[in-house]
Amino acid sequence: MKEYTFEDYKELFEEHLMDFIPDVDHKSITLYDSMKYSLSSGGKRIRPILLLAACDFCGGKVEEALPYACAIEYIHTYSLIHDDLPCMDNDELRRGRPTNHIVYGEAMATLAGDGLQSAAFEAMNRDMLLYFDDPDALKRRIRASYEICKGSGCRGIVAGQVADMEAENKSSSKEMLDYIHLTKTAALIVAAVRAGAQLGNPDNELLENLTVYAENLGLAFQICDDILDVEGSEEEMGKKAGMDSVNKKATYPGLYGLEESKKRLNNLTDTAVDALSQYYDNAEVFTRLAKDLAVRGK
């Protein structure tokens, strides 16, 4: 059986990135072009890699997890397209390229996001249709889809976006700041890990440990981004730095200061790593990802 590295998961995912985008009639081809533009602009691909790794870690077949890995990246990309719109954060750069609405206009960018979201659920449902004669496999896929639905909806990234917008120009409490980032950022990371796990066969303890890992990684990820927005460069981030301050966002450096934010980043990273420490080298992909992320924010 193949032992996958972080790079292996990413390479496999990239090979199949466009496989689950529905055929678009030529009369609507601009929609396809707009969707593909944002999907193919690179990125760390953390969510699909985590999903594939969690599936593998829990005894599932990595190749069978690809529809769900692509689905979660489609959802993540749609959320970025919408997040960049003038009515939201009004960003002009994403992953080092002009944002979708700068290239295709606001209306088409909005529709591209809509198209990617529906493509995600079409990919997962189409896969489920193949398993009506295998109830156990079907149940695992339904559970995985549910995790992704939950993380991407009004208890996940949508709720986080609402709270993030409403916190602009206001003094946020520590509890509200955690809520924003647990929903806006961590929820989809948790969804990726739990969905991948559900495609395998995790016991309750393993699923809980993976969840603790993902929640702490998700918060650490957002704190790292907050720090980089203050100290990072446009080249490093792939977007303009200092935009949180311009938009008067609720951020960890804004509430805690840079040094305390870096301590929080390190503590969250340690907690994430410790959650999977009992699995030793089998958890290497997860451990490496958490530690590499922490280095970016130092």
C-alpha positions, 0 to 999 in steps of 0.5 A, spaced: 500 500 500 502 506 498 505 511 503 503 518 501 507 524 503 504 531 503 506 532 496 503 526 494 496 528 496 497 535 493 500 532 486 494 527 486 489 533 488 491 537 483 491 532 477 483 531 479 482 538 481 477 540 474 474 533 474 468 534 478 466 541 474 460 540 471 460 540 463 458 548 462 454 549 455 458 553 450 453 559 451 455 560 458 462 558 457 464 565 461 462 562 467 466 556 466 472 560 465 471 564 471 470 558 475 477 555 472 480 562 473 480 562 481 480 554 482 487 554 478 490 560 481 494 555 486 494 556 493 496 551 499 490 546 498 490 545 505 483 543 506 483 538 500 490 535 503 487 534 510 481 531 507 485 526 503 490 525 509 484 524 514 481 519 510 488 515 509 489 515 516 483 512 518 483 506 513 479 509 507 482 509 500 485 516 498 482 515 491 475 514 493 476 521 497 477 525 491 470 528 489 470 530 497 477 533 496 475 537 490 468 539 493 471 542 499 476 546 495 470 548 490 467 551 496 473 554 499 474 558 492 467 560 492 468 563 499 474 567 497 471 569 490 465 572 494 470 575 500 474 579 495 468 582 492 467 590 493 461 589 497 465 584 502 473 586 503 474 589 496 480 586 495 484 586 488 489 581 489 488 573 491 494 568 490 498 573 487 493 574 481 487 579 480 481 577 484 475 574 480 471 580 479 477 585 477 478 580 471 470 578 470 466 583 473 462 583 479 456 579 477 460 574 473 464 573 479 458 572 484 455 567 479 462 563 479 462 563 486 455 560 486 457 555 480 463 552 484 458 551 490 453 547 487 458 544 483 461 541 490 454 538 492 453 535 485 460 532 485 459 529 492 452 527 490 454 524 484 459 519 488 453 517 493 449 515 487 454 509 485 454 506 492 446 504 493 448 497 493 453 498 499 449 501 505 456 502 509 460 505 504 454 510 502 453 512 510 460 514 510 459 518 504 453 521 507 457 523 513 462 526 509 458 530 505 454 532 512 461 535 515 462 539 509 455 542 508 455 544 516 462 547 515 460 551 509 453 553 511 450 558 516 454 554 522 460 555 519 463 560 514 457 564 512 456 565 519 463 567 520 463 572 514 457 575 517 460 576 524 466 578 521 463 584 517 458 586 523 465 587 527 468 592 523 469 598 526 467 596 533 471 593 539 470 586 539 471 581 545 476 576 545 470 571 545 467 574 539 474 574 536 474 567 537 467 566 534 469 569 528 475 565 526 472 558 529 467 559 524 470 563 518 476 559 518 477 553 522 470 550 521 472 548 514 478 546 516 474 541 521 470 539 516 475 537 511 478 533 517 472 530 519 469 529 512 476 525 510 475 521 517 468 519 516 470 516 509 475 511 513 473 508 519 475 512 525 473 510 532 470 515 537 477 517 540 480 518 533 475 522 531 475 526 537 483 527 537 482 529 529 477 534 531 481 537 536 487 537 532 483 541 526 480 546 531 486 548 534 490 548 527 484 552 524 485 558 529 492 557 528 491 558 521 487 565 522 492 568 527 498 566 522 494 570 517 492 576 521 500 576 523 502 576 516 497 582 514 501 586 519 508 583 518 508 580 511 509 582 504 504 582 498 509 577 495 509 572 501 501 573 502 499 573 494 495 579 496 495 586 499 498 586 506 495 591 511 488 590 509 485 588 515 487 595 518 484 599 512 478 595 513 478 595 520 477 588 521 477 584 528 484 581 528 488 578 534 494 583 533 489 588 534 486 585 540 492 582 543 498 585 540 503 582 535 507 578 541 501 575 544 498 573 538 505 569 536 504 566 543 497 564 542 499 561 535 505 557 538 500 554 544 495 552 539 500 549 534 502 545 540 495 543 542 494 541 535 500 536 535 499 534 542 492 531 540 495 526 535 502 525 539 499 518 541 499 516 533 507 517 532 510 517 525 503 515 522 501 523 524 507 526 520 503 529 515 498 533 520 504 534 525 508 537 519 503 542 516 501 545 523 509 546 525 510 549 518 504 553 519 507 556 525 513 558 522 510 562 517 507 567 523 514 567 527 
